[in-house]
C-alpha cells in the first residue's frame, strides 16, 4: 500500500467519524449514515490494499 493511499484512507476514516459524531450531536440521521458509510469505504479500501501487499511479499 502506498503512503498516499494510506493517508487518503485515514483521512476518509477520520472524516467519516467526524460526520458521524456531528450527526449524532445534531440528531441528523442522514449525516450519521454518511459518516458510517465513509468509514466502511475506508475500511474496505484498507483491506483491499492489505491483500495486495500480502501478495507482493510472497
N, C-alpha and C positions, 0 to 999 in steps of 0.2 A: 504494500500500500504506500503510495507516495505521500510525502508530507503535506502537499496541497490537499489531497483527498482527506487526510486525517483532520486537517484544520477545518475544511468545509463541513465534514460530518459532525465535528464537535460544535461548530457554530450553529448548525441546524438543530442539533440536540438542545443546546442552550436556549436558542430562540424558541423552540417548542416548549421547553419548561417554563420560560417566561410567559409565553402566550397562555399556557395552561393556568399558571398562577394568577395572572391578571384576570383571566376569565372567571376563575373561582372567586376572586376578590370582588368582581363586579357583577357576579351572578349571571354571566354570559356563557350559556351552554355551547354556543357555536364556537366561541374562542377557545374554550376548554377542549372541544373536539379537534379543532385545528391544531392546537398545541400537541395533543396526543398523537395526531397523525404525523406531524413533523418529526416527533421523537421516534415513531415507528419507522419512518422512512430512513432516518439517520442510522438506526439500529440495523436495518436491512442492508443498507449500503456497507456498513462496517462489517457485517457478517460476510457479505459477498467478497469484500476485499480480503478478509482473513482467509477465505477459501483459496483465493488466487495466490496469496502469499504462501500458503501451505504447499501448493503445487510447485511453486517456484523453488522452494527449498529442497525438494527431492531431486 
